[in-house]
Amino acid sequence: MERIIGEIREDLDRRLAVAAERLADRSPDGEPACAVYVALLGRAALRERVHHLLRQAVDGLLREARGLPLELAEARADGELRARQGLPLDSLLRVHRLAGRLLWQVLTEAVAAHDRAALPRLLPGAPALWDVVDRMADATAESYRRADAVRGDRERELRGALLDALFDGGGPAGRSAESARRLGLPERGRFAVVVLDSGDGAGTVPAGGAPRVLWRIRADGETGLVDLGRLPLASVTGLLAPLGLRAGVSPVVETPGELAGARRLAVLALRAAPGADGPHTALLDERLPAALVAAEPELAGRLRQVVLGPVLALAPQDRGVLLTTLGTWLLCRGSTTYAAQRLYCHRNTVSNRLRRLEQLTGRSLADPAHVVELALAHTAVTQRPAGSPPPPDAPPSPPASRTPAGTARRSPRPRA
């Protein structure tokens, strides 16, 4: 092989240059890999790269024939460069394979033009040629993947920093708009923030779909920036529902500068989400009373003690029965009849329990102001911080349901 190449080297070099130019001129129309290469880097870059690959492969064949190691530094440098340029690895390796096929074609043509009788002597060199091409491609791919991993880590770190700037706020004017622009978000739109319970496993959130969500893993859980576009806020619930995650969702905001406040509201929504009846996505606007309680833990503790202190002081079984009955009655919108159906007991039993609750707390379920106090205090008892177990004084929460149409809302207190 070395002798044959040495005899035709000058003609071979000329033919390689012509072949590289022809490949660059015609392949983008019928070869997708080359079309991508040309679209990203230009036709001249493809021609020069193919020509260089052909010459490298010939030099590699000669070194192999002389017992010298294959020189792969240029192949590794090219892999790193193409990774930084964003050329797909599949396209890069396809160009290597095309170059190897082209080299064999040009080599046989050059040998045939010089001495057709020498062609049989060329055939044993075919495995060596493809070995050289494959090792060059492997070195290029290895370097590409290493550089691409570094680039990916940097991009993730940058995106995380940009999301932190939006979620934390407090920076100079224009910082939020610039961070949003670099994340590909519009200056004005429809955005929301979703916060997942820190107790849920990382990496389970959806990476695609609609709406678009940019996720950020933080110490207190995963936070997502939702670009709603024209989709309703309820689409976030649909996106998360199949995953079985507890999540809080903020109201819709219109500018990136409002996202820090939206995240705080999403955290409140998560703290207001029911924890005892399984995974749930809580929209803040649907749980405002519970969010009010969650926003002031110290005040919530005081409310719990002042309003329901005598109930909480009972034995665990009695306390659980009264709190569960109150919660069920509230969920049934004040219907003693439907509360009894849900609790699998007689209506009079529910009325007796609620009457005892009124006696212990000094609140009347016929007084709307007292009902508000009891409802908020009950929420303070059953509510739990994200990722923590329910408090020991919390009763089991019954599943939520709607009161059937036409059901009267009545106090259990007997009429005078």
WOTACOR-V525058 format. One line per field, one symbol per residue. phi: phi as a letter, one per 30 degrees, with the letter a starting at -180 (. if undefined). burial: I if it has 9 or more other C-alpha atoms within 8 Angstrom, else O. A space follows every 50 residues. Layout:
phi = ???
burial = ???
//
This chain:
phi = .ddddddceddddddddddddddddcdedbbeddddedddcjdddddddd dddddddddddddddcicdddcdddddddddddddidededddddddddd ddddddddddddddaeddeeddeddeeddddddddddddddddddddddd dddddddddddddddddciiddejddddddddcicddbabbbbbcceddd ddicddcbjbddbccbdbdckcbbcccdicdddddddddcedcicdbcbd ddbcbedcddddddddddddddddcdcieaccdedcbdeddedddbeddd dddddddceddddddeddddddddddddedddhicdddddddchbdeddd ddddddddddciccdccedddddddddddddddbdeicddddcddddddd acdeeiddcbdddddd
burial = IOOIIOOIOOOIIOIIIOIIIOIIOOIIOOOIIIIIIIOOOIIOIIIIOI IOIIIOIOOIIIIIIOOOOOOOOOIIIIIIIIIIOOIOIOIIIIIIIOII OIIIOIIIOIIIOOOOOIIOOIOOIIOOIIOIIOOIIOIIIIIIIIIIOO IOOOOOOOIIOIIIIIIOIOOOOOIIIOIIIOOOOOIOIIIIIIIIIIOI OOOOOOOOOOIIIOOIOOOOIIIIIIIIOOOOIOIIIOIIIOOOIIIIII IIIIIIIIIIOIIOIIIIIIIIIOIOOOOIIIIIOOIOOIIOIIOOOOOI IOIIIOIIIOIIOOOOOOIIIIIIIIIIIIIIOIIIOIIIIOOOIOIOII IIIIIOIIOOIOIIIIOOOIIOIIIIIIIIIIIIOIOOOIIOIIIOIOOO OOIOOOOOOOIIIOOO
//
